[in-house]
């Protein structure tokens, strides 16, 4: 099921190229603008595949049902990922080459053993069309609690997720408590992530994972937890961000608290929303802590940690903006972040902060080179090299003739990075 992708005129592309500093913005659509709302985009590490959620009925030709779609940037094809689903699909996370997609669903007809009791996390193999349940109980039984917020490794082998189920591991966990689990899709083994190094389960809830919570090789997983017994030092915060290391040879694991100073002292304010670069080197996270960096609290409320170099940097706040709330990070340490303006009537925007320095660059830029006229901060993704960005926006001035009165998914990048979209010639 496919549709051609013709989002931008030659004149506009040429103008963007000549400007140099302005990014190109194009909308993901079929033959016409989407007849429905689109959002929650995530980008494969190689930048070729964008997976997103949509209620639009005209993304493919002929029309296909389903709520998750994949756009192939190289071919321009849009594909419905589960048109047969009898329930909704949420929160996609895509493997490095776009082959595997992990997601939450309420559908009961995609994988064996599904029923309507709780939501599950499934993995789709787009190569053979098979669905496998990641959130399964012991012996392949049905989980006795809901699961959500999937994150997948680059090769698709590992799927992490949040779950309230208590029957996923031997010995069980506390009923109703939310934990992070990691499923090895090759072996079928599942393990509890939110446990201490001595094996004791976390004594409080874990929070939802970000779609980019796992490194490509699956050895590093970033998560947020309220538990007080995961690390030797606990600062009494509502929540902390951890990175969990796994030795691929021995399977042994260890933890590191991310929201700490270079010297090791733990921040005394809550932190959350950790996202890791595909190569596993950088973690960007939200924190109110003012005591983990010599300069005090981060102006943007976002910090970037270099795990390999043991370096922590606050991220700059764009001029005229009040705070930033969520971020993604590339292999080079470039950060894509959403920020709220000082003026309440002005829409949130998305900015790119280069690791090399410089002021944050506006990426949700309209046709006049100004901030978009609608909120552009609900969800976004970026490729490993940081050249391909996907954003969700309710703005109507990012591309010409946007009249569908709905949020859309847009690709943002330099003109040469998006050149593959114009395979049929300029219009």
Buried (B, 14 or more C-beta within 10 A) or exposed (E): BBBBBBBBEEEBBEBBBEEEEBBBBBBBBBEEBBBBBBBBBBBBBBBBBBBBBBBBEBBBEEBBEBBBBBBBBEBBBBBBBBBEBBBBBBBBBBBBBBBBBBBBBBBBEBBEEBEEEBBBBBBBBBEEEEBBBBBBBEEEEBBBBBBBBBBBBBBBBBBBBBBBBBBBBEEBBBEEBBBBBBBBBEEEEBBBBBBBEEEEBBBBBBBBBBBBBBBBBBBBBBBBBBBBBBBEEEBEBEBBBBBBBBEEEEEEBEBBBBBBBBEEEBBBBBBBBBBBBBBBBBBBBBBBBEBBBEEEBBBBBBBBBBBEEEEBBBBBBBEEBBBBBBBBBBBBBBBBBBBBBEEEEBBBBBBBBBBEEEEBBBBBBBBEEEBBBBBBBBBBBBBBBBBBBBBBBBBBBBBEEBEBEBBBBBBBBBBEBBEBBBEEEEE
